[in-house]
Amino acid sequence: MLTGEILASANVDLISMEGRKDTTHLVTDSSGKIVTNKIVHGKEYELKVSNVGYKNFRCIVNTKQLGKNYNVLLERNYEQLEEVRIKSIAMKQVHRRTNNAYFDALQGWFRCLSAGINVISKDQINIQDGKSISNIKFYPNPVLHNQKVNIEFESEEDTKLTVRLFCLDGKLISSSEYQMRKGINKISYSLNGSLTAGMYALQIFDENNRLLKTDKLIIQ
C-alpha cells in the first residue's frame, strides 16, 4: 500500500455469493498478477487476498465493476511478522574527526534472514547498487516439484554466483555454485524431487557472498 511493491505468491480467493461451493483459489505469479476466466460476468463474489506479513484484504465485488484489470493494495501487518534471526554480522574500523579530534570507531552492518528479509547499512546498500549483475528473473513460479526453475540475468563481467534454497524458517535446503560469463546468462536450477509442496525462499549471492536477489518460490 505504501511502496507499490509487487507481491508474488499472494493467495487470492474468489467465492461466489450465490453458492459458497463455487470458489476459485489462485496464487499470484512473480509479477504479482493472477489471470482467470473462471468468474461469471455480472455476479457478486467475495474477494479475499492474503500474504505473509500483510493484513488480510476482504471485500464484496461485482464482476461488472472489476473491468479488465483490478488492483488490490495490502497493508503491512508488523505485529504478526515472525521473529527476525541474525544470519551474519560484519564490522569495520573507521577513522572520524569530531571537535578537532580524531577517534577510531567500529561501524557495522547486519543481515537478517526471515523469508528473505535483509537489513543492511547505507554503506552496504551503496556497494550492492554497484554490483555487475542486473535484471534477475525467476520463472516459472509457482513451479512443479519435478520442474526446473529458470534464473535469467545479465552480467557485466565473468563471475561466480551461488543459488541457495531455504525453508521460510531459515533452514538451508540446498546450495549450488555456478560460473557465469559476461552477457546474458540462464541457469536451470533443479529442485529436489522429495521437497513437499509449499513456500520456500530462493536467493542468489555473488562471489563476495552479497545477496543479489531473493524471492518466494512456491512448489506445487
Residue frames as qw, qx, qy, qz and C-alpha x, y, z in Angstrom:
[[0.000, 0.884, 0.468, 0.000, 0.00, 0.00, 0.00],
 [0.248, -0.894, 0.079, 0.365, 2.84, 2.41, 0.85],
 [0.327, -0.537, 0.581, 0.517, 5.58, 1.31, -1.53],
 [0.693, 0.524, -0.186, -0.459, 3.81, -0.26, -4.52],
 [0.168, -0.437, 0.879, 0.090, 5.93, -3.38, -4.04],
 [0.704, 0.117, -0.536, -0.450, 4.92, -6.36, -6.19],
 [0.562, -0.321, 0.659, -0.383, 3.72, -9.27, -4.05],
 [0.544, 0.220, -0.754, -0.294, 4.42, -12.63, -5.65],
 [0.380, -0.074, -0.908, 0.160, 2.82, -15.79, -4.18],
 [0.337, -0.028, 0.401, -0.851, -0.11, -13.96, -2.54],
 [0.118, 0.291, 0.949, -0.003, -3.25, -16.06, -2.07],
 [0.339, 0.079, -0.134, -0.928, -6.39, -14.90, -3.90],
 [0.146, 0.302, 0.937, -0.094, -9.85, -16.42, -3.31],
 [0.362, -0.019, -0.244, -0.899, -12.99, -15.58, -5.26],
 [0.101, 0.227, 0.931, -0.267, -16.10, -17.02, -3.56],
 [0.190, -0.374, -0.575, -0.703, -19.47, -16.78, -5.32],
 [0.278, -0.073, 0.450, -0.845, -22.18, -15.09, -3.22],
 [0.744, 0.024, -0.230, -0.626, -24.78, -17.34, -4.87],
 [0.973, -0.108, -0.196, -0.052, -23.13, -20.63, -3.99],
 [0.390, -0.812, 0.435, -0.001, -20.36, -20.94, -1.42],
 [0.853, -0.080, 0.467, 0.220, -19.07, -24.08, -3.12],
 [0.625, 0.698, 0.143, 0.318, -18.23, -22.03, -6.20],
 [0.407, -0.851, 0.206, 0.261, -14.76, -20.98, -5.02],
 [0.745, 0.577, -0.133, 0.307, -11.70, -20.16, -7.11],
 [0.596, -0.727, 0.183, 0.289, -8.30, -20.21, -5.37],
 [0.688, 0.639, -0.064, 0.337, -5.30, -18.70, -7.17],
 [0.633, -0.561, 0.049, 0.531, -1.72, -17.65, -6.33],
 [0.273, 0.935, -0.107, -0.202, -0.12, -14.54, -7.81],
 [0.874, 0.313, -0.021, 0.371, 2.84, -15.05, -10.14],
 [0.628, -0.192, -0.084, 0.749, 6.27, -13.39, -9.96],
 [0.107, 0.321, 0.184, 0.923, 4.75, -10.15, -11.32],
 [0.137, 0.155, 0.567, -0.797, 2.07, -10.11, -8.61],
 [0.525, 0.146, -0.232, -0.806, -0.77, -10.98, -11.00],
 [0.452, 0.151, 0.874, -0.090, -3.43, -13.62, -11.46],
 [0.364, 0.171, -0.470, -0.786, -5.35, -14.28, -14.65],
 [0.303, 0.180, 0.904, -0.243, -8.69, -16.07, -14.53],
 [0.366, -0.040, -0.480, -0.796, -11.62, -16.78, -16.83],
 [0.268, -0.234, -0.929, 0.102, -13.49, -18.80, -14.21],
 [0.090, 0.385, 0.516, -0.760, -15.61, -15.98, -12.79],
 [0.219, 0.598, 0.726, 0.260, -19.03, -15.17, -14.26],
 [0.100, 0.202, 0.095, 0.970, -19.65, -11.65, -15.56],
 [0.406, -0.458, -0.239, -0.754, -22.30, -9.74, -13.63],
 [0.761, -0.452, -0.465, -0.018, -22.22, -11.89, -10.48],
 [0.283, -0.838, 0.314, -0.345, -21.10, -10.90, -6.99],
 [0.830, 0.069, -0.469, 0.294, -18.09, -12.52, -5.36],
 [0.551, -0.821, 0.124, 0.078, -16.35, -12.27, -2.02],
 [0.639, 0.614, -0.324, 0.332, -12.74, -11.38, -2.79],
 [0.700, -0.691, 0.144, 0.110, -10.08, -12.40, -0.27],
 [0.622, 0.623, -0.341, 0.329, -6.35, -11.64, -0.64],
 [0.691, -0.704, 0.161, 0.035, -3.68, -12.66, 1.87],
 [0.671, 0.535, -0.379, 0.346, 0.10, -12.71, 2.06],
 [0.739, -0.359, -0.356, 0.445, 2.60, -13.43, 4.85],
 [0.398, -0.200, -0.151, 0.883, 3.35, -10.24, 6.80],
 [0.146, -0.164, -0.249, -0.943, 0.31, -8.33, 5.48],
 [0.426, 0.192, 0.558, -0.686, -3.21, -7.73, 6.76],
 [0.310, 0.316, 0.869, 0.219, -5.87, -9.78, 5.01],
 [0.236, 0.159, -0.196, -0.938, -7.95, -7.96, 2.39],
 [0.158, 0.377, 0.913, -0.014, -11.66, -8.75, 2.01],
 [0.296, 0.310, 0.032, -0.903, -14.46, -7.12, 0.04],
 [0.567, 0.453, 0.681, -0.095, -17.58, -7.90, -1.99],
 [0.011, 0.408, -0.438, -0.801, -17.17, -7.17, -5.70],
 [0.723, 0.524, 0.358, -0.273, -19.47, -7.31, -8.69],
 [0.652, -0.037, 0.521, 0.549, -17.64, -8.58, -11.75],
 [0.348, 0.832, 0.336, 0.272, -19.19, -5.75, -13.78],
 [0.192, -0.975, 0.112, 0.023, -17.06, -3.36, -11.69],
 [0.769, -0.378, 0.342, 0.385, -13.83, -5.34, -11.95],
 [0.398, 0.833, -0.262, -0.280, -13.14, -4.48, -15.57],
 [0.827, 0.423, -0.353, 0.112, -10.16, -5.99, -17.35],
 [0.511, 0.247, -0.562, 0.601, -7.68, -5.12, -14.58],
 [0.558, -0.759, -0.164, -0.291, -8.27, -4.83, -10.84],
 [0.396, 0.446, -0.566, 0.568, -5.61, -3.83, -8.32],
 [0.712, -0.643, -0.278, -0.058, -5.54, -4.79, -4.64],
 [0.211, 0.647, -0.475, 0.557, -3.24, -3.00, -2.16],
 [0.773, -0.403, -0.474, 0.128, -2.27, -4.79, 1.05],
 [0.211, -0.865, 0.244, -0.384, -1.25, -3.13, 4.31],
 [0.420, 0.349, -0.749, 0.376, 1.78, -4.31, 6.30],
 [0.762, -0.569, -0.174, -0.255, 0.96, -6.21, 9.46],
 [0.258, 0.618, -0.616, 0.415, 4.04, -5.61, 11.60],
 [0.589, -0.442, 0.469, -0.488, 2.51, -7.12, 14.75],
 [0.948, 0.016, 0.261, -0.182, 2.28, -10.59, 13.18],
 [0.554, 0.668, -0.496, 0.028, 5.70, -10.71, 11.48],
 [0.939, -0.191, -0.216, 0.185, 7.85, -13.63, 12.53],
 [0.508, -0.777, 0.220, 0.299, 10.93, -13.04, 14.65],
 [0.571, 0.764, -0.295, 0.065, 13.90, -11.96, 12.54],
 [0.878, -0.364, 0.151, 0.272, 17.05, -14.06, 13.03],
 [0.028, 0.865, -0.424, -0.268, 20.52, -12.62, 12.51],
 [0.950, 0.299, 0.004, 0.094, 22.37, -14.54, 9.82],
 [0.738, 0.113, -0.079, 0.660, 25.69, -12.68, 9.78],
 [0.173, -0.972, -0.070, 0.146, 27.38, -9.54, 11.01],
 [0.714, 0.299, -0.009, 0.633, 30.43, -7.67, 9.71],
 [0.307, -0.898, -0.095, 0.301, 32.37, -4.85, 11.38],
 [0.644, 0.456, 0.008, 0.614, 34.90, -2.40, 10.03],
 [0.439, -0.558, -0.206, 0.674, 37.07, 0.27, 11.66],
 [0.298, 0.807, 0.273, 0.430, 36.55, 3.88, 10.60],
 [0.461, -0.176, -0.193, 0.848, 38.64, 6.98, 11.34],
 [0.012, -0.833, -0.469, -0.291, 36.46, 10.01, 12.16],
 [0.290, 0.141, -0.235, 0.917, 37.04, 13.61, 13.20],
 [0.306, -0.781, -0.489, -0.240, 34.90, 15.47, 15.70],
 [0.378, -0.925, -0.024, 0.038, 35.56, 18.67, 17.70],
 [0.253, 0.843, -0.468, 0.076, 39.02, 18.92, 16.10],
 [0.421, -0.450, 0.780, -0.108, 39.95, 15.46, 17.43],
 [0.606, 0.247, -0.658, -0.372, 40.25, 12.12, 15.70],
 [0.569, -0.250, 0.696, -0.361, 38.98, 8.81, 17.02],
 [0.249, 0.122, -0.902, -0.332, 38.58, 5.24, 15.82],
 [0.631, 0.027, 0.423, -0.649, 35.22, 3.52, 15.93],
 [0.232, 0.062, 0.950, 0.202, 33.64, 0.29, 14.83],
 [0.528, 0.298, -0.042, -0.794, 30.95, 0.60, 12.20],
 [0.223, -0.029, 0.969, 0.103, 28.96, -2.48, 11.28],
 [0.612, 0.086, -0.242, -0.748, 26.01, -3.85, 9.40],
 [0.389, -0.055, 0.901, -0.183, 23.99, -6.99, 9.90],
 [0.449, 0.067, -0.613, -0.647, 21.97, -9.15, 7.55],
 [0.532, -0.011, 0.666, -0.523, 18.82, -10.94, 8.68],
 [0.279, 0.041, -0.834, -0.474, 17.12, -13.92, 7.11],
 [0.330, 0.292, 0.766, -0.468, 13.43, -14.44, 7.67],
 [0.547, 0.634, 0.547, -0.011, 11.54, -15.20, 4.47],
 [0.578, 0.458, 0.263, 0.622, 14.16, -13.19, 2.63],
 [0.149, -0.981, -0.118, -0.049, 14.28, -10.04, 4.77],
 [0.701, 0.137, -0.141, 0.686, 17.56, -8.13, 4.67],
 [0.226, -0.968, -0.097, 0.040, 18.58, -5.21, 6.88],
 [0.744, 0.077, 0.024, 0.663, 21.85, -3.56, 5.93],
 [0.243, -0.660, -0.104, 0.703, 23.55, -0.22, 6.37],
 [0.415, 0.860, 0.046, -0.292, 23.52, 2.63, 3.87],
 [0.068, -0.683, 0.655, 0.316, 27.18, 1.96, 3.03],
 [0.417, -0.040, 0.898, 0.135, 26.42, -1.65, 2.18],
 [0.536, 0.668, 0.470, -0.214, 23.42, -0.61, 0.07],
 [0.251, 0.855, -0.285, -0.353, 25.72, 1.60, -1.99],
 [0.230, -0.412, 0.848, 0.242, 28.04, -1.36, -2.51],
 [0.493, 0.287, 0.821, -0.014, 25.18, -3.53, -3.72],
 [0.444, 0.798, 0.185, -0.363, 23.91, -0.80, -6.06],
 [0.160, 0.761, -0.527, -0.344, 27.26, -1.02, -7.85],
 [0.662, -0.110, 0.739, 0.064, 27.06, -4.77, -8.48],
 [0.105, 0.361, -0.651, -0.659, 27.58, -6.08, -12.00],
 [0.037, 0.266, 0.953, 0.138, 24.52, -8.37, -12.03],
 [0.327, 0.210, 0.138, -0.911, 21.18, -6.95, -13.17],
 [0.654, 0.137, -0.309, -0.677, 17.72, -7.88, -14.49],
 [0.020, -0.128, 0.980, -0.152, 17.48, -11.08, -12.44],
 [0.695, -0.037, -0.138, -0.704, 14.32, -13.10, -13.15],
 [0.262, -0.093, 0.944, -0.177, 12.96, -16.37, -11.67],
 [0.720, 0.198, -0.043, -0.664, 10.39, -18.48, -13.56],
 [0.397, -0.544, -0.458, -0.581, 8.11, -20.38, -13.52],
 [0.105, -0.030, -0.690, 0.715, 6.68, -19.51, -10.12],
 [0.764, -0.354, 0.506, -0.188, 4.72, -21.47, -8.88],
 [0.372, 0.492, -0.757, -0.216, 6.70, -24.50, -10.08],
 [0.951, -0.129, -0.170, -0.221, 6.00, -28.25, -10.03],
 [0.639, -0.638, 0.427, 0.053, 8.35, -30.28, -7.82],
 [0.809, 0.039, 0.472, 0.349, 9.71, -32.15, -10.87],
 [0.456, 0.849, 0.124, 0.237, 10.32, -28.96, -12.88],
 [0.607, -0.053, -0.097, 0.787, 13.40, -26.75, -13.06],
 [0.052, -0.916, -0.226, 0.328, 13.44, -23.08, -12.04],
 [0.605, 0.507, 0.147, 0.596, 14.93, -20.85, -14.72],
 [0.346, -0.793, -0.085, 0.494, 17.09, -17.97, -13.50],
 [0.569, 0.586, 0.224, 0.531, 17.97, -15.31, -16.07],
 [0.299, -0.870, -0.034, 0.389, 20.18, -12.26, -15.57],
 [0.573, 0.754, -0.084, 0.311, 22.72, -10.02, -17.25],
 [0.718, -0.547, 0.044, 0.429, 26.33, -9.81, -16.09],
 [0.228, 0.951, -0.191, -0.082, 28.86, -7.10, -16.89],
 [0.124, 0.665, -0.735, 0.049, 31.78, -9.48, -16.31],
 [0.702, 0.014, -0.712, 0.004, 32.75, -13.11, -15.71],
 [0.316, -0.463, 0.498, -0.662, 31.78, -14.02, -12.17],
 [0.283, -0.109, -0.948, 0.097, 30.64, -16.78, -9.82],
 [0.522, -0.333, 0.010, -0.785, 27.14, -16.98, -8.39],
 [0.054, -0.023, -0.956, 0.289, 25.64, -19.14, -5.67],
 [0.554, -0.294, -0.347, -0.697, 21.97, -20.16, -5.69],
 [0.044, 0.040, -0.870, 0.490, 20.53, -21.20, -2.33],
 [0.524, -0.407, -0.519, -0.539, 17.12, -22.57, -1.42],
 [0.011, -0.144, 0.693, -0.707, 15.79, -22.05, 2.12],
 [0.245, -0.595, -0.766, 0.005, 12.76, -23.03, 4.13],
 [0.100, -0.792, -0.143, -0.585, 10.92, -19.97, 5.43],
 [0.690, -0.719, -0.058, 0.051, 12.23, -20.76, 8.92],
 [0.028, -0.892, 0.446, 0.063, 15.76, -20.07, 7.65],
 [0.764, -0.243, 0.582, 0.135, 16.94, -23.69, 7.21],
 [0.222, 0.590, -0.585, -0.510, 19.22, -24.15, 4.18],
 [0.904, 0.192, 0.310, -0.222, 17.96, -26.88, 1.84],
 [0.833, 0.235, 0.278, 0.417, 20.48, -26.72, -0.99],
 [0.068, -0.873, 0.213, 0.434, 23.31, -24.56, -2.34],
 [0.805, 0.317, 0.353, 0.355, 24.82, -24.64, -5.85],
 [0.199, -0.708, 0.234, 0.637, 27.66, -22.59, -7.34],
 [0.692, 0.598, 0.366, 0.170, 27.82, -21.53, -11.00],
 [0.393, -0.322, 0.287, 0.812, 30.47, -19.90, -13.18],
 [0.389, 0.808, 0.402, -0.184, 28.89, -17.11, -15.23],
 [0.528, 0.149, 0.339, 0.765, 30.10, -15.33, -18.35],
 [0.038, 0.359, 0.030, -0.932, 29.79, -11.70, -19.39],
 [0.305, -0.060, -0.573, -0.758, 26.44, -11.02, -21.05],
 [0.737, -0.184, 0.013, -0.650, 23.03, -12.68, -20.68],
 [0.102, 0.226, -0.957, 0.153, 23.08, -15.92, -18.66],
 [0.770, -0.217, -0.168, -0.576, 20.49, -18.58, -17.87],
 [0.057, -0.268, 0.914, -0.301, 20.60, -21.16, -15.07],
 [0.729, -0.214, -0.465, -0.454, 18.26, -24.16, -14.98],
 [0.176, -0.409, 0.709, -0.547, 18.08, -24.84, -11.25],
 [0.580, -0.138, -0.775, -0.208, 16.97, -28.39, -10.39],
 [0.548, -0.484, 0.271, -0.626, 14.73, -28.90, -7.38],
 [0.080, -0.180, 0.955, -0.223, 14.96, -31.83, -5.02],
 [0.474, -0.188, -0.658, -0.553, 12.12, -34.14, -6.02],
 [0.434, -0.338, -0.790, 0.271, 11.49, -35.05, -2.38],
 [0.014, -0.002, 0.265, -0.964, 10.51, -31.48, -1.41],
 [0.100, 0.565, 0.794, -0.203, 6.95, -31.13, -0.20],
 [0.112, 0.691, 0.413, 0.582, 4.55, -28.61, -1.71],
 [0.393, -0.781, -0.319, 0.366, 4.78, -25.23, -0.05],
 [0.202, 0.964, -0.050, 0.165, 6.55, -21.88, 0.04],
 [0.808, -0.211, 0.010, 0.550, 10.34, -21.50, 0.05],
 [0.009, -0.941, 0.132, 0.312, 12.91, -18.71, -0.31],
 [0.829, 0.309, 0.181, 0.429, 15.22, -18.73, -3.36],
 [0.196, -0.930, 0.125, 0.284, 18.29, -16.50, -3.12],
 [0.769, 0.500, -0.039, 0.396, 21.25, -15.53, -5.33],
 [0.483, -0.800, 0.143, 0.326, 24.62, -14.47, -3.87],
 [0.518, 0.796, -0.310, 0.054, 27.65, -13.06, -5.69],
 [0.795, 0.210, -0.449, 0.350, 31.23, -14.28, -5.27],
 [0.115, 0.379, -0.483, 0.781, 31.63, -11.94, -2.25],
 [0.223, -0.361, -0.871, 0.247, 28.61, -13.58, -0.58],
 [0.200, 0.193, 0.177, -0.944, 26.46, -10.46, -1.04],
 [0.386, 0.465, 0.781, -0.158, 22.76, -11.13, -1.55],
 [0.034, -0.051, 0.461, 0.885, 21.70, -10.00, -5.04],
 [0.538, -0.144, -0.320, -0.766, 18.09, -11.15, -5.10],
 [0.123, 0.063, 0.930, -0.341, 15.60, -13.07, -3.01],
 [0.540, -0.050, -0.300, -0.785, 12.11, -14.23, -3.90],
 [0.635, -0.059, 0.646, -0.420, 9.48, -16.55, -2.53],
 [0.321, 0.217, -0.809, -0.441, 9.17, -19.78, -4.52],
 [0.751, -0.023, 0.363, -0.552, 6.01, -21.86, -4.44],
 [0.102, 0.219, -0.943, -0.231, 6.40, -25.57, -5.14],
 [0.736, 0.003, 0.019, -0.677, 3.18, -27.34, -6.10]]
